């Protein structure tokens, strides 16, 4: 089964590093772009060409194109692109005519933290599923294994226990099936009910 090559999911490559360096100035902020349907990849290609910072988390999915089964990389959060830009660059993004709405992020650190956790989950290489509706769950921190340090919730589904990492700003998340790992319950953290999308 042919695999379509993955395109860059971020610019610059070090965008989500623990201590990012940006020699272009410190006036850049995170914005959430709500795109027109199926315009996420076209938008980030243009942003990348223009040297504008973005993150588009993507997952592998099987799809059928002209009778052939292909594995493609599709956006994890349909119609959302995370922009890291100054106001001029934000204006350039809007000029692409691929965006329905730009959402201002009031808690910059929280969004960056959430995106870094999503990125760590995707880097694991396991099957990651989008969680469009965040169900209440047990707040935990994973203390062993490749996901050690991640905080999220555990929910029970027909397929088993799933670990969910949230992006509170858009009220969506990503989940993986839990293997054997040690979980530390988080008391009073409010992970399951924290935050609301700022629209």
C-alpha positions as CSV (number, residue, x, y, z in Angstrom):
1,X,0.0,0.0,0.0
2,X,1.7,3.2,-1.1
3,X,2.4,5.9,1.5
4,X,2.1,9.5,0.5
5,X,5.1,11.4,1.8
6,X,4.5,13.6,4.9
7,X,4.8,17.3,4.4
8,X,6.4,19.6,7.1
9,X,4.0,19.8,10.1
10,X,5.7,23.0,11.5
11,X,7.8,25.9,10.7
12,X,10.5,26.6,11.9
13,X,11.5,23.0,12.7
14,X,12.4,24.0,16.3
15,X,9.0,25.7,16.9
16,X,8.0,23.4,19.8
17,X,11.4,22.8,21.3
18,X,11.5,23.2,25.1
19,X,13.5,26.5,24.8
20,X,12.7,27.9,21.4
21,X,14.9,30.5,19.9
22,X,13.5,33.1,17.5
23,X,16.0,35.6,16.2
24,X,13.3,37.5,14.3
25,X,12.0,39.2,17.4
26,X,9.8,38.4,20.4
27,X,6.5,40.0,19.2
28,X,5.2,36.7,17.9
29,X,2.2,35.1,19.5
30,X,0.1,32.0,19.1
31,X,-3.1,32.3,17.1
32,X,-5.6,29.6,16.2
33,X,-6.7,29.7,12.6
34,X,-10.1,28.2,11.7
35,X,-9.7,27.3,8.0
36,X,-12.1,26.7,5.2
37,X,-12.9,23.0,4.7
38,X,-9.9,21.0,3.5
39,X,-7.6,24.0,3.3
40,X,-5.2,23.2,6.1
41,X,-2.4,21.8,4.0
42,X,-2.6,24.4,1.3
43,X,-2.5,27.1,3.9
44,X,0.6,25.7,5.7
45,X,2.4,25.2,2.4
46,X,1.9,28.9,1.7
47,X,2.9,29.9,5.3
48,X,6.1,27.8,5.0
49,X,7.0,29.4,1.7
50,X,6.5,32.8,3.3
51,X,8.6,31.9,6.4
52,X,5.6,32.2,8.8
53,X,5.5,30.0,11.9
54,X,2.8,27.3,12.1
55,X,2.0,23.9,13.6
56,X,-0.4,21.4,11.9
57,X,-0.5,18.1,13.8
58,X,-1.2,15.2,11.5
59,X,-1.9,11.5,11.7
60,X,-1.7,8.6,9.2
61,X,-5.0,7.5,7.7
62,X,-5.9,5.1,4.9
63,X,-7.8,6.6,2.1
64,X,-9.0,5.5,-1.4
65,X,-8.0,7.6,-4.4
66,X,-9.2,6.5,-7.8
67,X,-9.6,3.0,-6.7
68,X,-6.1,2.8,-5.0
69,X,-5.7,2.5,-1.2
70,X,-3.2,5.0,0.0
71,X,-1.9,6.0,3.4
72,X,-2.0,9.8,3.8
73,X,-1.1,12.2,6.5
74,X,-4.2,14.2,7.4
75,X,-4.8,17.0,10.0
76,X,-5.5,15.7,13.5
77,X,-7.9,18.6,14.1
78,X,-9.9,19.3,11.0
79,X,-10.1,22.9,10.0
80,X,-7.5,24.1,12.6
81,X,-4.0,25.4,12.1
82,X,-1.9,26.9,14.9
83,X,-0.1,30.0,13.8
84,X,2.9,31.5,15.6
85,X,3.3,35.0,14.1
86,X,3.4,38.7,14.6
87,X,0.4,40.9,13.5
88,X,1.9,41.6,10.0
89,X,2.4,37.8,9.4
90,X,-1.1,37.2,10.7
91,X,-2.4,39.6,8.1
92,X,-0.4,37.8,5.4
93,X,-2.0,34.5,6.5
94,X,-5.5,36.1,6.3
95,X,-4.7,37.4,2.8
96,X,-4.5,33.7,1.6
97,X,-8.4,33.6,1.6
98,X,-8.2,30.1,3.2
99,X,-9.2,31.2,6.7
100,X,-12.7,31.7,8.1
101,X,-11.7,33.1,11.5
102,X,-8.6,34.0,13.5
103,X,-9.0,33.2,17.2
104,X,-6.9,35.2,19.7
105,X,-5.2,33.1,22.4
106,X,-5.2,34.7,25.8
107,X,-3.2,32.0,27.6
108,X,-0.2,31.6,25.4
109,X,1.7,29.3,27.7
110,X,-1.2,26.9,28.1
111,X,-1.7,26.5,24.4
112,X,2.0,26.0,23.8
113,X,2.0,23.4,26.6
114,X,-1.0,21.6,25.1
115,X,0.6,21.6,21.6
116,X,3.9,20.2,23.0
117,X,2.0,17.4,24.7
118,X,0.1,16.6,21.4
119,X,3.5,16.6,19.6
120,X,5.0,14.1,22.1
121,X,1.9,11.9,21.7
122,X,2.3,11.9,17.9
123,X,6.0,11.2,18.1
124,X,5.3,7.9,19.9
125,X,4.2,6.4,16.5
126,X,1.2,4.7,18.0
127,X,-2.3,5.0,16.5
128,X,-3.6,8.4,17.6
129,X,-7.3,9.3,17.4
130,X,-8.8,12.7,17.4
131,X,-11.2,13.3,20.3
132,X,-13.7,15.9,19.0
133,X,-15.8,15.8,22.2
134,X,-13.9,15.8,25.4
135,X,-15.5,13.3,27.8
136,X,-14.9,13.6,31.5
137,X,-12.1,11.2,32.7
138,X,-9.7,10.6,35.5
139,X,-6.9,13.2,35.6
140,X,-3.5,11.4,35.6
141,X,0.2,11.9,34.9
142,X,2.1,9.1,33.2
143,X,5.2,8.3,35.2
144,X,6.9,5.5,33.1
145,X,7.5,4.7,29.5
146,X,7.8,6.8,26.4
147,X,4.9,9.1,27.5
148,X,6.4,9.8,31.0
149,X,5.6,13.3,32.1
150,X,2.5,13.8,30.0
151,X,-0.7,14.8,31.8
152,X,-4.2,14.1,30.6
153,X,-7.2,12.0,31.4
154,X,-8.0,8.3,31.2
155,X,-11.4,7.3,29.7
156,X,-12.9,3.9,29.2
157,X,-14.1,3.0,25.7
158,X,-15.2,-0.2,24.0
159,X,-11.7,-0.7,22.7
160,X,-10.1,-0.3,26.2
161,X,-8.6,2.4,28.4
162,X,-7.5,5.5,26.4
163,X,-5.2,8.3,27.5
164,X,-6.4,11.6,26.2
165,X,-4.3,14.8,25.8
166,X,-6.3,18.0,25.5
167,X,-6.0,21.2,23.6
168,X,-8.3,23.2,25.9
169,X,-8.5,26.2,23.6
170,X,-10.4,24.3,20.9
171,X,-12.0,21.8,23.3
172,X,-10.6,18.8,21.4
173,X,-7.9,16.3,22.1
174,X,-6.0,13.2,20.9
175,X,-5.9,9.8,22.5
176,X,-4.0,6.5,22.4
177,X,-4.7,3.1,23.9
178,X,-3.0,2.7,27.2
179,X,-0.3,0.0,27.4
180,X,1.4,-1.0,30.6
181,X,2.6,2.2,32.3
182,X,2.4,3.7,35.7
183,X,-0.2,6.4,36.3
184,X,-0.2,8.9,39.0
185,X,-3.7,10.2,39.8
186,X,-3.8,14.0,39.9
187,X,-5.9,15.4,42.7
188,X,-7.5,18.8,42.4
189,X,-5.8,19.5,39.1
190,X,-9.0,20.0,37.2
191,X,-7.6,18.4,34.0
192,X,-11.0,16.9,33.0
193,X,-12.9,20.2,33.2
194,X,-10.4,23.0,32.8
195,X,-10.5,25.7,30.2
196,X,-13.0,26.7,27.5
197,X,-12.5,27.7,24.0
198,X,-12.2,31.4,23.6
199,X,-14.3,32.3,20.6
